[in-house]
Amino acid sequence: MADDAEDQQILLQKNENENENKKKEVQYPNCPGCKCAYLQHPDAGIPYKEFLSVFLLIFVASTPVSSLYPFLYFMVQDLHITKSDKEIGFYAGLLGASLLVGRALTAVQWGIAADKYGRKPVMVLSLISVMVFHTLFGLSKNFWMALATRFLLGSFNGMHGAVKAYTSEISNQQHQALGISMVGTSWGLALIIGPALGGYLSQPALKYPSVFTEGSLFARYPYFLPSLCNTVLASGALCIIIQLPETLHKHNIKEMEETKLLSVEFSTPNEDLITVKQNVTRSLLSRKSFIGAMAVSCIWSFHDMTYSEIFSLWCVSPKATGGLNFTTDNVGKILGISGFALMVFQILIFPHLANSLGLMMTTRVPAVLSVPLILAYPLIATLHGWVLWVILNLVSIVKTFFSMMILSASFILLNNSVPQDQRGVANGVSMSVVSVFKAIGPAFGGSLFAWGQKRQDSHILPGNDMVFGTLAIVAIIGCISTLEPFLPQSTYESCH
């Protein structure tokens, strides 16, 4: 009896090994997507190398979006485009929005290219655009050159859509929350560390005269050093992309005829089986789950970019107008602290939080809590000394946590609402629409802040009360977008 049980155990183990080999077998040897499809198998481990690479790529591509915020006020002032300092907010908003306008106009085309030619080519071209146009932005000597280079940087940067699709294709469902949290963490860190670098490295001849002498390159171009640092990072990231596998499936007719069946073991909960005759897919706009997840991303991206613009302008504006009168170094320190805290939160806490709360509650809870938090900002300006410093850092950290929770959860919902062969286009469409809202955000925030500066003596919502009150209204709209029927339950169910 013992021998029979042992033989049965051996036979069972043999069958399991055979099944495992079938799962690892490449169905189409010439297809790059099939070669790395094992990463999506339910038993696959965490692809640490790929996740870390994605983290760096998003960080490098996203840093230019926000690195100018701490010195934007002074850059517009130095470019002599305004007649009065009260107009700086308006032109600062235009400059901050130009990159996102360019992205909005080309994101769909980059998504189509990612689905047709692969994720890697799009990522390579995006990094090259960062190296070229962000460098030229730092060398700008007039407002219109700065505006044009920012616009071109956004137009030629299709990184985000390609990487979001790529992340969902290098991990199984169990590790997808971790993968998307890496994207969210990197994006969040870029929005925090980018301004920190901009704050510390801008105007280096004034801040570090012993290192950067008067008349040197960085004295003549006071905003070039932050751009140069990002270009160096992009060069390193370009070397990393070469090592990554391509995940797009490319099957020619001959291969598909030779291989009659696509192994069921290779199919994943988020991917339709590819067959010879399957060519018609559902329209993205007919998917309520896709539209719902994209709407949440749009509203909160608009809110996040508006907040980022207003926060930096508010920090450096004079106390007489309700600001904090901080230097760019002070803003850099605050955002740097928030960035470090965000990295810890996203990597160690967010995946467990998303799995325990569920993606729907992960969007709703922080959305609701953001409203009273935003309304507290005008009160913070009345504080002084170390109390102001501690409270402002705490509020900045919590606000960053809330935004990244909402956006990361919406990324997961969006990618799971479409099959693999539509993810590039879906992320392209989403990035295009979201970029419109992101582009409006800085322009809206700058104009709103400039308007607030002019109505300090108003009896109803004077100055910054009106500015942050308007931000709170946007947050309330964001709360509504996370409820049914705007974000249908099917969006969450499609992930399971």
Buried (B, 14 or more C-beta within 10 A) or exposed (E): EEEEEEEEEEEEEEEEEEEEEEBEBBBBEEBBBBBBBBBBBEEBEBBEEBBEBBBBBBBBBBBBBBBBBBBBBBBBBBBEBBEEBEBBBBBBBBBBBBBBBBBBBBBBEBBBBBBEBBBBBBBBBBBBBBBBBBBBBBBBEEBEBBBBBBBBBBBBBBBBBBBBBBBBBBBBBEBBBBBBBBBBBBBBBBBBBBBBBBBBBBBBBEBBEEEBEEEEEBBEBBBBBBBBBBBEBBBEBBEBBEEBBBBBBBBEEEBBEEBEEBBEBBBBEBBBEBEEEEEEEEEBEEBBBBBBBBBBBBBBBBBBBBBBBBBBBBBBBEEEBBBBEBEBBBBBBBBBBBBBBBBEBBBEEBBEBBEEBBBBBBBBBBBBBBBEBBBEBBEBBEBEEEEBBEBBBEBBBBBBBBBBBBBBBBBBBBBBBBBBBBBBBBBBBBBBBBBBBBBBBBBBBBBBBBBBBEBEEEEEBBBBBBBBBBBBEBBBEBBEBBEEEBBBEEBBEBBE
